[in-house]
Amino acid sequence: MAIIVNMDVMLAKRKMSVTELSERVGITMANLSILKTGKAKAVRFSTLEKICEVLECQPGDILAYAKDAESDEEQQ
């Protein structure tokens, strides 16, 4: 996957548990886990905004782009 989710890094920096983030953002643990593991197909800007508000960070602190080697092979 080309989008990397670095939520664990921000949680560690803020010394916050996934449970606390879930409660403060208002998202279920299951949905937060899907997002955290990079298995989410989409994320609402309102959810991303709330996560950034709670973690006091920017979207780029949570999400990163990495060139996907698998996609390169498919194009050749």
N, C-alpha and C positions, 0 to 999 in steps of 0.2 A: 504494500500500500504506500502511496506517495505522501500521504498526510500522516505525520507523526503527532501523537497526543502526548504531551509532557506534563500531564496533570499531576502525576506522582511527584515530580520534581517540585512543583509549586506547593503541593500539600506538605511536603517535607520542609520546605523553606518556611512555611507559615506555621509549622508544627500543628497541623490540623488533620483530623481523621476523616476518612471518607464518609463516615456516619454523620459527623458534624457538618461537613459540606453539603451532604444530601439534605439534611434538615434545614440548613440556612438558605439553600437555593430553592428548596421546594421541589426537588426531583427525586424520584424513587431510587433506592439503592441499585435496583436492577438496571434502570436506564443510565444511571451514572456509571455503573460498571461497564456497560456496553460502550459508552462514550470513552471512558478511561482506557479501555483495551484496544481502541481504534476500530471496533467492529460496527460503529454507527455509520449509517449511510448518509445522514444529514444531522445538522444541529441548528436549532432555531437561534436567530440572533438574540432574541430575548433571553434565552437560556444561557448563551455565551456571555451576554452582558451581565447577568446575575452572578455567574461563576467568577467573572473578572472583578465584579464589585466586592464579592465576599473574600476572594483571594488577594484583592488589592494588586491586580496585575493587568497587563495588556493581553489581547488575544494572541499576539505573537509569542508571549511567554508560555502559552499552553499549546498552541498549534505550530507546527513547522512543516515545511515541504522538503522532501528528499526525493531526488530523481529515482524512479522505479526501474531497476534493471530489467524486470520482467516485461514492462511496457516497451522498452527499447528493443528487446528481442522480437516482440510481436510485430513491430513496425518494419523490421528488416526482411 
